[in-house]
Amino acid sequence: MARTEQEIKDYRARWRREDRLRRPEHYAELKRRSYQKNREKTIASVMRYQRNNAELIAENKRRLYRAKCPKQVKNYNLNRLYGISLDQFEEMSKGQRGLCAICKERPAKHVDHCHKSGVVRALLCAACNAGLGQFRENPEF
C-alpha cells in the first residue's frame, strides 16, 4: 500500500519528535554548534524581536510577576487605590471575622471607601458593595 505525501511528512515529524526525546544530549550539542556558528545572526534576530515586541514582552513580564507574587501585587493595589497596606486590610478583615460589615454573612473582599474623601470605611462582600454603588452612597436610601 502506497503512502501519501502527507502521511510520509507526518511519519517523519513523529520520528524526529521521538528521536529528540531518545537523544536529548545529541540535539543539545547540535543546537550549541548551530548557535556558535550563527552567533551574530542569532543575537541580531533576538534584539530585533525584542525591539519589535517590547509591549508584548512587558505584558508577559507583568503577568508572570502577578502570578508569582500575588501578595505584593495586592499590597501595591490596596496602597495605590485606598492608601492602606495588605496588613491593614487583613487586620480589618480579622476585626470583622472575615465577614461583610453590612450583611455579616458572606466573605468580605471589597474595600468600602468614601469616593469624596477617600476614607476607608469597612470591608464588604460583592453583593453589598454593588448595592451601595447602586444607592450612590446616599444615606437617605
Disulfide bonds with the S-S distance in Angstrom:
none
